[in-house]
């Protein structure tokens, strides 16, 4: 591809360097569904719903799904009854159907 073509595509916003949060939430695959033991999603949701100052540290290289994990967890936490979700990762797009992470 030529530099001119790449510049034109960039200027037309043909590339999406960071999808919006609602797309990240929909793209997330719960780790329990792929067979990983002790998936982190439940701990993240519990920390988001807690009235105490609970927190969960998520450390991973770029592109490993940290933002999608937070977006999905916020969406799941917002669908649970009687929630008070306080998080830096907000859920402005509404709610998503709750997906079970357990068989």
Secondary structure, 3 states (H helix, E strand, C coil): CCHHHHHHHHHCCCCCCCCCHHHHHHHCCCHHHHCCCCCCHHHHHHHHHCCCCCCCCCCCCCCCCHHHHHHHHHHHHHHCCCCCCCCCCCCCCCCCCCCCCCC
